[in-house]
Amino acid sequence: MPNYYFHVKRGQMTVLDQDGVVLPDIAEAEREAARRASSIILCEGLKAQGVIVIADDAWQTLMEVGFQMLVT
């Protein structure tokens, strides 16, 4: 199973996920990104902005899940 990395990008700052998570497929990685974004929204409120960047083992971007996508 592949590793997926979930970097948090806010404006010009990106917090890199150095550890990654082993998941069966990109669909599960997308659900994990949505869970992480939801957690940030719960902690910081509905005004939280940014994206979770899903990357593969080569750190190539596969998908981005925006915080705002979850509240609209």
Secondary structure as the mmCIF struct_conf table of DSSP 4:
data_model
#
loop_
_struct_conf.conf_type_id
_struct_conf.id
_struct_conf.beg_label_comp_id
_struct_conf.beg_label_asym_id
_struct_conf.beg_label_seq_id
_struct_conf.end_label_comp_id
_struct_conf.end_label_asym_id
_struct_conf.end_label_seq_id
STRN STRN1 ASN A 3 ARG A 10
TURN_TY1_P TURN_TY1_P1 GLY A 11 GLN A 12
STRN STRN2 MET A 13 VAL A 15
BEND BEND1 GLN A 18 ASP A 19
STRN STRN3 VAL A 21 VAL A 22
BEND BEND2 PRO A 24 ASP A 25
HELX_RH_AL_P HELX_RH_AL_P1 ILE A 26 GLU A 44
TURN_TY1_P TURN_TY1_P2 LEU A 46 LYS A 47
STRN STRN4 VAL A 51 ALA A 55
TURN_TY1_P TURN_TY1_P3 ASP A 57 ALA A 58
STRN STRN5 THR A 61 GLY A 66
TURN_TY1_P TURN_TY1_P4 PHE A 67 PHE A 67
HELX_RH_AL_P HELX_RH_AL_P2 GLN A 68 VAL A 71
#
